[in-house]
Amino acid sequence: MLTYIIRRLLIIVPMAIGISFLIFLALDLSPGDAVTRMLNPMQSVDPDRIEELRRALGLDAPMIVRYWIWLSNVLQGNFGRTLTGGVPITRTLLERLPATLELSAVALLLSSIFGAILGTISALKRGTATDNALTVAGMIGVSIPEFFFGLVAIVIFALNLQWLPVGGRLLPSYTSYWDHIPNLLMPALVLSIMMTAGVMRYARSAMLDALSREFIKTARSKGLPEWRVNLLHGFRVALTPVIVLIGFRLPMLIGGSVIIEQVFQWPGIGQWFVMAVRAKDLPVVMTVALLTVVLVLVVSLVIDILTAIIDPRVRLGGE
């Protein structure tokens, strides 16, 4: 297993570089740049002034040169500065990353627990009204956009009932971590809705498949209690594909938080990423994209290792 892990870690670097080049190329081919986004379209600007700004920001060089400069700096741990404000990207990243990780972690935890439990119940109650109700709820959860749930939640719980704040994360009046839990609750629940539905449907399918296996029939023939057959034998086998799904949803949660952070004005990476895309702030967009790519590759490796630990039949790297 150690050889397999080392080999996979070595592959991550060239894969991340290759994907980052494609992202950089796509951004470069899109119309406009940071300078054109800074200008007021209602005012005429001297073309010489525009070219001067481009040279000052290093946007006049060919794409491959700019990519090489960016990549060289990143490999040295320097993500550069924002084009719009000249603020160090690393500093802003460290300020906003905890908010996104907090939101994604809570949403992942809630969706994993509720999704696995509801999916298991749906499988054990197959064909009943409970199963049908959960199936319909799951279809609704994966079909309706997250921003719609977010707006509905704001109207009901923040504006009408006034149980929770409309948005934001921290206020000057907060003196402890627990003070901002009401701010976290609504965006985390909304972000977890779609993933809960996905995990529930996947867990149901995996549980039904596990319960149809021969070892389940053997366990029942030995006179084991039904709860033990279902939970200790069936659920353990069904857990492997569910873990794979949950693991791959983590990067998607961080990416999906872009919408939720905008709706609830959550000061995380997602909100920062949207502002950078609008301003065509290439260094910020590339930094967030690169971190997401690396996270996906690392999570893929962790999932392979966890799968091999949970299921002894799985062999890594042809072992």
Secondary structure as GFF3:
##gff-version 3
##sequence-region A 1 319
A	DSSP	alpha_helix	2	29	.	.	.	ID=ss1
A	DSSP	alpha_helix	34	38	.	.	.	ID=ss2
A	DSSP	alpha_helix	47	57	.	.	.	ID=ss3
A	DSSP	alpha_helix	63	75	.	.	.	ID=ss4
A	DSSP	alpha_helix	89	124	.	.	.	ID=ss5
A	DSSP	alpha_helix	129	143	.	.	.	ID=ss6
A	DSSP	alpha_helix	146	153	.	.	.	ID=ss7
A	DSSP	pi_helix	154	160	.	.	.	ID=ss8
A	DSSP	three_ten_helix	177	180	.	.	.	ID=ss9
A	DSSP	alpha_helix	181	211	.	.	.	ID=ss10
A	DSSP	alpha_helix	214	221	.	.	.	ID=ss11
A	DSSP	alpha_helix	226	228	.	.	.	ID=ss12
A	DSSP	pi_helix	229	235	.	.	.	ID=ss13
A	DSSP	alpha_helix	236	263	.	.	.	ID=ss14
A	DSSP	alpha_helix	269	279	.	.	.	ID=ss15
A	DSSP	alpha_helix	282	310	.	.	.	ID=ss16
A	DSSP	three_ten_helix	316	318	.	.	.	ID=ss17
###
